[in-house]
Amino acid sequence: MTSETPLYVQYGCGLSAPPTWRNFDSSPTLRIQKIPGVGGLLTRGSAYPKFPDNVRYGDIVRGLPVEPASCAAVYCSHVLEHLSLTDLRVALMNTHRYLRPRGVFRLVVPDLEHLSRNYLDSQLESAALEFMDHAHLGTRQRQRGLGGMLRTALGNSAHLWMWDFKSLSRELSDAGFSSVRRAKFGDSSVDRFHDVEDPGRWSGCLGLEAVK
């Protein structure tokens, strides 16, 4: 691709890697799988499914191998809640830098307000347990031993910072984005987002769209 060809970049893609997008993930599992002769050993069991071949390693906080102002659109799904507050701010600034003027950024994260309202409205004795489970803020069982340490190191399931619409909108504005709005699955005017969005990952969650 030349610098004249607009890119469509997804980061934190996991196993969802449509060919119409340039897909990045920062999972240590992916890095190991890319090592010739070694990566295949990790995927022989079901615990570590193989990443699609078109997924490249890339960390949005450290910076992706993407030219500034080269992207028509950027997408991330259930990624930002796994970042610390400081790292999130770096990630948003990097995302803004990669977009062309009027480029579109769409994201979806767990909705802290939705989870909190469900918790407060619940009459169940298990309401607090369900909140902690759904918010991924607690640890039901601490991993022990070498195997447990390895699973913890290769996984990234814990949520480090949760968001509602008002707080995340402010972060986007502070990073330089404009026209920040609440988004719903499939409501973007950019057709290419239809290739990458999964309705199951939007259900009960918080979606936002913003423009550079």
C-alpha positions, 0 to 999 in steps of 0.5 A: 500500500502507498501513503495515498491508499487509506487504511482501515485499522483494527487493534486488539482484534483477537481472532476477528480479522476481516481481510478488508482491515489491517488487524493488530493484536498485542497478545503475548500468545500471538508473539509466540505463535509468530516464532517459526517452529515454536508457535505451533506447539502453543496451539495444539491444545484448545486453551490457546486458539491460533490467531488468523494469519493476517493478524500482526503484532501491534501495541496501540500504547507503544505504537503501531507500525502505521504511518501518521494520517494514513487511516480512513477509519480505526476500530477497537472492540473491548480493548480500552477497558484493559488499559490503565488510565494513563495508557488509555490516554496514550492509546487515544492520542496514537489513534488520533495521530493515525487517522486522516483529517475527518477519519472516523474512530469507533469503539465499544467497551463494557458500559459501567453505567449499565452494569451499575444500574443493574446492580443497584436495581437487583434484589438478588443476594448475588447482585454484588457477585454478578456485578464483579463477574460482569465487570471483570473487576474481581478474581474468583480464584487466584492462579497458582503454580507455573501453569497458572502463572503462564495462563495469567501472563498470556491472558489479558482478561482483567479490566483495569479501568471502566467507562461510562459515556460521559467520562469516555467522551471527555477523554476522546475530546481531550485527545483531539476528537470531535463530533463524539456521539453514542454509537449503536451497532451498525449505525456508522455511515462508513460501510467498511465498519460492517465488515468488522463489527460483531453484534454480540460484542455490542449488546448491553455495551457502550459504543462511541464514534468520534471524528478527527 
